[in-house]
Amino acid sequence: MTPKILAMAAACALAHGAAGHAAAAANEPACAAAPLGEQRIYLRGGMNGWIAADEYAFTYACDAYYLNVEEDGLQEFKIADAEWTPDTMFGATVETALPAGQRSPLARGSDAKNPYNIKLRFAGEQTMRLAFEGGRPVLSIGPKSFGPAGAGPVDHPVALGLSHDSRAAADKAPFGSVTAGSAVEFALNALPGVASATLVVEKRRLEGNQEVLEYTELARIPMARQPGAGRDRWTARHSYADPAVYGYYFEVVVDGKTYVYQNNRDRVYWTRERGSNGAGAVAHAPAGAKAVRRFRQTVHAADFTVPGWARDAVYYYIFPERFRNGDKRNDPVPGKTRYQDKRVEFHRDWLDRPYRPGSGDGSDATGGNDFYGGDLQGVIDKLDYIRDLGANTIYMTPVFRAASNHKYDTADYTAIDPHFGRNADYVRLTREAGKRGIRVITDASFNHTGSDSLYFDRYGNYAATGAYEKSAITPSSPYASWYTFDARQADPDKRYKGWAGAMDLPELNKADPGFRRFAFGAQAKPKGITQLWLDRGSSGWRMDVAPWVPDDFWREWRKAVKAHRKDALTISETWFDSSKYLLGDTFDSTMNYIFRNAVLDYAAGGKAGAAYANIELMREAYPAQSFYALMNLLSTHDQARSLHVLGDSGPEGDAALARKRFRLAVFFQMMFPGAPAVYYGDEVGLSGGDDPGNRAAYPWADQGGKPDLALLADFKQLIAMRARHPVLRHGSIDAPIHLDDNVVVLARRDGGVWALCATNNAAEAKTVSVALPAGAAGRYTDALTGATLEAKDGRVSLTVPAMFGVVAVSPANKQ
């Protein structure tokens, strides 16, 4: 369910939940100081996209940290501050679910390198309590006992009558993201009785990850009253000078009391900032501006362009080590191939499950060191398969030399990993792909390298002198300035910073001029890594963990990319609302995790309106050129596969139902604007949970696998539908013309061609009658069945199959 976080109290007596407790307060010791000082900690887990959201912040009250929640079912989470600081990050000491209602000791991130996720089964409204007993963290959960606080709900009828919809042309114009220099008109609707209204405009601080969430006030604009018949309109205008993400809200005075009309309380997947825009909500004026939920307004550069081919892309998304073994001569060999200073493991059976250390599956205690032998030759061998599927763009996770199976621990940015092939194989791949009309997108991290790399060389495996050669800080290394060291530390793991606490991923000093020249310097000799791989045939870059790299780095990088190859596509790995990366100065597109969660929640049976609000936010907040180029994914190498999420596994799994729901998700993906991404194996029913389960080998029939050929045929049919009808790739899109709990109907237009796109997540077919937009065609043909539909009196009746959809396309209308 969608979690509801309840109000929190700061009073110690309320924390214990009973008025009688206050009478005994004189006999109790004084409240102890907060063990973590002023550091705020948050519940961060699957229920909120693992973000540090203010409504999930614990409150310290006398003896412990408290949080009221309303959740149901088994949830996974950790408790941590906004930065995942090891000393203020708490996880489970065991991998199994903790017993509900009992006290459970936890581990700090500084005690264990990677505490397990906490797994707890919730049961509605409850209070979580994190106490420190003898300095050790202990978590308990029980009936709600933490008292509410706050000013209470708004009850004044005039205040309750306020309204503003950021997507309504009458309330804000122009719609959506605007170019720098544009003026925007705002209107607030009200009953008579408002004394004054003020439009407050703020500018968001653009820096790093979303934990940096600050707004600076730019303007307070008095609004002008326009009396109406029973309703007044209050209007104001503001011109936005610079590209940025802005916030706005309204301050309203009624009967001497100040209210704010602000963004709604909708949760946006993975995003710390709450509110999906659209219709807002009124509240009592908070004590500080930080508590305000702002409507967001994106302002992008006037010259922002995205490569035109991006909206026509259909990605085939490959984890190379698990896709296809095309050359067994380059396979890793246990006893010979090394993983850092350890052995590697090799799966002789291609269909083995990926190893999970500590699970009892027979693997060793090291993660990321089990291999199957997938390589570039395997991708080349299957280019015809990828083309026949209908994909025209390959995105591969990193292929550079690295110790692990995932290759994000880069050892040499200039070279293909020897177990994947050679540099010449990459060039051959891009050329052979090009012959089939397929582009290739390259992946890299400029946030960190591997500890086992020629740049760092912690294990002394390279001839070059690394910055941390054999665990010794080496100032003479040509890479010494790429990293930051603390020579005062005796523990080798504490002399440098590993990204997110992973010591095999030492963080790079992205401000270092030498590293920047190496990464993208146009005049560098040899040329920068960015230009090098574009010259070797890449059509663009997907950049790993983009929010952890400074924004000014990406601004310089983008200029270097576009100067070298104007039509190269730049894609960020961001999971949350990515507006700040789509202003025209950093990225063209992003991996659309918001889309993934919205579509999978809808396909799983969730109410259409709740899920679709997230998609509407993107339509409004993202510049159109980016919105039509978003990498719309359903499964990834970092999240459980779609079939797993939709319920095909476990003792209560229903594989047949999961496949029906998955077909609905794919249908939605193929009829919607943006570039669909098919994660290898999804098209033949490959399933699997979180890493490493989501990185299983493709089930090739000649390796003993059993690919789901019926599902494969569905994928081909839906991708072909998208290819056959340009309106599905280029057509405009507005708000749904019909939206109920189960059915979404969209009208799309490309010149004189219209398409009606409808989906239904119910277990039975639904028939809906919808009013067509002005100027819409009157006759349509079902893109899959060939059946015809006729509009009558400006309406059309659509029968949408259970857990599937309809695309009805009009003939071209010459204008």
Secondary structure, DSSP 4 states (H G I P E B T S, - for coil): ----PPP----HHHHTT-HHHHHTGGGSPPPPPPTTTT---EEEETTTTT---GGGB-EEETTEEEEEEEEEEEEEEEEE-TT--GGGEEEESSSSPPPTTS-EEEEETTTSSSPBPEEEEEEEEEEEEEEEETTEEEEEEEE--SPP-SS-----HHHHT-B-BTT-TTTEES-S-EETT-EEEEEEEE-TTEEEEEEEEEEE---SSTT---EEEEEEEEPEEE--SS-EEEEEEEE--SSEEEEEEEEEEETTEEEEEE------TT-SS---SSB-EEEEPPSSGGG--PEEEEEE-TT----GGGGG--EEEE-GGGT----GGG---TTTSEETTEE-EE-SSTTPPPP-TTSSSS--S-SS-EE----HHHHHHTHHHHHHHT--EEEES--EEESSSS--SEEEEEEE-TTT--HHHHHHHHHHHHHTT-EEEEEE-SSB--SSSTTT-TT--SSS--TTGGGS--TTSTTGGGS-B-TT-SSGGGSBPBGGG-TTSBBP-TT-HHHHHHHH-TT-SSPPHHHHHHHTT--EEEETTGGGS-HHHHHHHHHHHHHH-TT-EEEE---S--GGG-SSSS-SEEB-HHHHHHHHHHHTT--HHHHHHHHHHHHHHS-HHHHTT-EEES-BTTB--HHHHTT-SSTT--HHHHHHHHHHHHHHHHHSSSEEEEETTGGGT----STTGGGPPP--GGGT----HHHHHHHHHHHHHHHH-THHHH-EE-S-SEE-SSEEEEEEEETTEEEEEEEE-SSS-EEEEEEPPTT--SEEEETTT--EEE-BTTEEEEEE-TTEEEEEEPPP---
